[in-house]
Amino acid sequence: TSARRDADSLVSPNVATEEELRAAARPDSVWVAHGGQEVFSDTMSELACALDKAGTLHESHVMKTMPHDAMLVAPSFDFG
């Protein structure tokens, strides 16, 4: 159901407890990057904070003008 998905930490790490985040990743092992124009920018920032609090965040980067999925689409552009 939708309610179960919204509360399932395997589907949405933003609802995971610190204990669940620590169990899912080694200490200081997670890298988070997202764009400031990303639809889920606030959610990604919240996740980075939760990972940091759990001790699993290694680095977090926000590219201010990057839109949603830019990192996935960029290899398809010809910059040459």
C-alpha positions as CSV (number, residue, x, y, z in Angstrom):
1,T,0.0,0.0,0.0
2,S,1.0,3.6,-0.4
3,A,1.1,4.2,3.4
4,R,3.4,1.2,3.9
5,R,5.8,2.4,1.1
6,D,5.9,5.9,2.6
7,A,7.0,4.4,6.0
8,D,9.4,1.7,4.6
9,S,13.0,2.6,5.2
10,L,14.1,0.3,2.4
11,V,12.0,2.3,-0.1
12,S,12.6,5.8,1.5
13,P,15.8,6.2,3.5
14,N,14.5,9.5,4.8
15,V,12.2,7.6,7.1
16,A,15.0,5.3,8.3
17,T,16.2,5.4,11.9
18,E,19.8,6.2,12.7
19,E,20.2,2.5,13.6
20,E,18.9,1.4,10.2
21,L,21.2,3.9,8.4
22,R,24.2,2.6,10.3
23,A,23.2,-1.0,9.4
24,A,22.9,-0.1,5.7
25,A,26.3,1.6,5.3
26,R,29.8,1.5,6.7
27,P,30.9,4.5,8.8
28,D,32.0,7.5,6.6
29,S,31.2,5.6,3.4
30,V,28.3,7.5,1.8
31,W,28.6,10.3,-0.8
32,V,25.6,12.4,-1.6
33,A,25.4,14.8,-4.6
34,H,22.4,16.6,-5.9
35,G,21.4,19.7,-7.6
36,G,19.9,22.9,-6.1
37,Q,17.3,22.8,-8.9
38,E,16.6,19.1,-8.2
39,V,12.9,18.5,-7.5
40,F,13.9,16.6,-4.4
41,S,16.6,19.0,-3.2
42,D,15.1,19.5,0.3
43,T,14.7,15.8,0.7
44,M,18.2,15.1,-0.4
45,S,19.6,17.7,2.1
46,E,17.5,16.1,4.9
47,L,18.9,12.7,3.9
48,A,22.5,14.0,4.0
49,C,21.9,15.4,7.5
50,A,20.4,12.1,8.7
51,L,23.4,10.2,7.3
52,D,25.8,12.6,8.9
53,K,24.0,12.2,12.3
54,A,24.2,8.4,11.9
55,G,28.0,8.7,11.1
56,T,27.8,7.2,7.6
57,L,28.1,10.4,5.5
58,H,31.5,10.9,3.9
59,E,30.7,13.9,1.7
60,S,27.7,15.9,0.5
61,H,27.8,18.3,-2.4
62,V,25.0,20.5,-3.8
63,M,25.5,21.9,-7.3
64,K,23.3,25.0,-7.1
65,T,22.1,25.1,-10.8
66,M,22.0,21.4,-11.5
67,P,18.4,20.1,-12.3
68,H,16.9,16.7,-11.6
69,D,18.7,13.6,-13.1
70,A,21.5,15.8,-14.6
71,M,24.2,13.3,-13.5
72,L,22.4,10.5,-15.3
73,V,21.7,12.5,-18.5
74,A,25.1,14.3,-18.8
75,P,27.0,11.4,-20.5
76,S,24.5,11.6,-23.4
77,F,25.5,15.2,-24.3
78,D,28.2,15.9,-26.8
79,F,30.3,18.7,-25.2
80,G,32.9,18.5,-28.0
